[in-house]
Amino acid sequence: MSKKVRARGGTPDSERRLRKQIRRLKELRAADAEELAQLKADVEALVGALHHATVENGHLR
């Protein structure tokens, strides 16, 4: 069937669906990478705040 579609210059439905799914997955992967970068930055900030609080607590004792 896909050979006939290609012979007419078209793209098979299955290929269009796969290409659409690939686009969607790439978008999701990019969004996940962005979220992961933000979470890493948040962890660094929290570690810094914890260290600061620990040092300050040590001074108060």
CNS distance restraints for C-alpha pairs under 8 A (distance, minus, plus):
assign (resid   1 and name CA) (resid   5 and name CA) 6.50 0.50 0.50
assign (resid   2 and name CA) (resid   6 and name CA) 6.02 0.50 0.50
assign (resid   2 and name CA) (resid  11 and name CA) 7.70 0.50 0.50
assign (resid   2 and name CA) (resid  12 and name CA) 5.43 0.50 0.50
assign (resid   3 and name CA) (resid   7 and name CA) 5.96 0.50 0.50
assign (resid   4 and name CA) (resid   8 and name CA) 6.44 0.50 0.50
assign (resid   5 and name CA) (resid   9 and name CA) 6.54 0.50 0.50
assign (resid   5 and name CA) (resid  10 and name CA) 5.22 0.50 0.50
assign (resid   5 and name CA) (resid  11 and name CA) 6.33 0.50 0.50
assign (resid   5 and name CA) (resid  12 and name CA) 6.07 0.50 0.50
assign (resid   6 and name CA) (resid  10 and name CA) 5.03 0.50 0.50
assign (resid   6 and name CA) (resid  11 and name CA) 5.97 0.50 0.50
assign (resid   6 and name CA) (resid  12 and name CA) 7.14 0.50 0.50
assign (resid  11 and name CA) (resid  15 and name CA) 6.67 0.50 0.50
assign (resid  11 and name CA) (resid  16 and name CA) 6.74 0.50 0.50
assign (resid  12 and name CA) (resid  16 and name CA) 6.43 0.50 0.50
assign (resid  13 and name CA) (resid  17 and name CA) 6.11 0.50 0.50
assign (resid  14 and name CA) (resid  18 and name CA) 6.16 0.50 0.50
assign (resid  15 and name CA) (resid  19 and name CA) 6.05 0.50 0.50
assign (resid  16 and name CA) (resid  20 and name CA) 6.13 0.50 0.50
assign (resid  17 and name CA) (resid  21 and name CA) 6.16 0.50 0.50
assign (resid  18 and name CA) (resid  22 and name CA) 6.06 0.50 0.50
assign (resid  19 and name CA) (resid  23 and name CA) 6.21 0.50 0.50
assign (resid  20 and name CA) (resid  24 and name CA) 6.26 0.50 0.50
assign (resid  21 and name CA) (resid  25 and name CA) 6.08 0.50 0.50
assign (resid  22 and name CA) (resid  26 and name CA) 6.10 0.50 0.50
assign (resid  23 and name CA) (resid  27 and name CA) 6.25 0.50 0.50
assign (resid  24 and name CA) (resid  28 and name CA) 6.21 0.50 0.50
assign (resid  25 and name CA) (resid  29 and name CA) 6.03 0.50 0.50
assign (resid  26 and name CA) (resid  30 and name CA) 6.17 0.50 0.50
assign (resid  27 and name CA) (resid  31 and name CA) 6.22 0.50 0.50
assign (resid  28 and name CA) (resid  32 and name CA) 6.07 0.50 0.50
assign (resid  29 and name CA) (resid  33 and name CA) 6.14 0.50 0.50
assign (resid  30 and name CA) (resid  34 and name CA) 6.23 0.50 0.50
assign (resid  31 and name CA) (resid  35 and name CA) 6.18 0.50 0.50
assign (resid  32 and name CA) (resid  36 and name CA) 6.01 0.50 0.50
assign (resid  33 and name CA) (resid  37 and name CA) 6.19 0.50 0.50
assign (resid  34 and name CA) (resid  38 and name CA) 6.35 0.50 0.50
assign (resid  35 and name CA) (resid  39 and name CA) 6.14 0.50 0.50
assign (resid  36 and name CA) (resid  40 and name CA) 6.17 0.50 0.50
assign (resid  37 and name CA) (resid  41 and name CA) 6.30 0.50 0.50
assign (resid  38 and name CA) (resid  42 and name CA) 6.15 0.50 0.50
assign (resid  39 and name CA) (resid  43 and name CA) 6.14 0.50 0.50
assign (resid  40 and name CA) (resid  44 and name CA) 6.30 0.50 0.50
assign (resid  41 and name CA) (resid  45 and name CA) 6.26 0.50 0.50
assign (resid  42 and name CA) (resid  46 and name CA) 6.12 0.50 0.50
assign (resid  43 and name CA) (resid  47 and name CA) 6.06 0.50 0.50
assign (resid  44 and name CA) (resid  48 and name CA) 6.18 0.50 0.50
assign (resid  45 and name CA) (resid  49 and name CA) 6.19 0.50 0.50
assign (resid  46 and name CA) (resid  50 and name CA) 6.03 0.50 0.50
assign (resid  47 and name CA) (resid  51 and name CA) 6.10 0.50 0.50
assign (resid  48 and name CA) (resid  52 and name CA) 6.13 0.50 0.50
assign (resid  49 and name CA) (resid  53 and name CA) 6.10 0.50 0.50
assign (resid  50 and name CA) (resid  54 and name CA) 6.04 0.50 0.50
assign (resid  51 and name CA) (resid  55 and name CA) 6.17 0.50 0.50
assign (resid  52 and name CA) (resid  56 and name CA) 6.08 0.50 0.50
assign (resid  53 and name CA) (resid  57 and name CA) 5.91 0.50 0.50
assign (resid  54 and name CA) (resid  58 and name CA) 6.17 0.50 0.50
assign (resid  55 and name CA) (resid  59 and name CA) 6.41 0.50 0.50
assign (resid  56 and name CA) (resid  60 and name CA) 6.39 0.50 0.50
assign (resid  57 and name CA) (resid  61 and name CA) 6.51 0.50 0.50
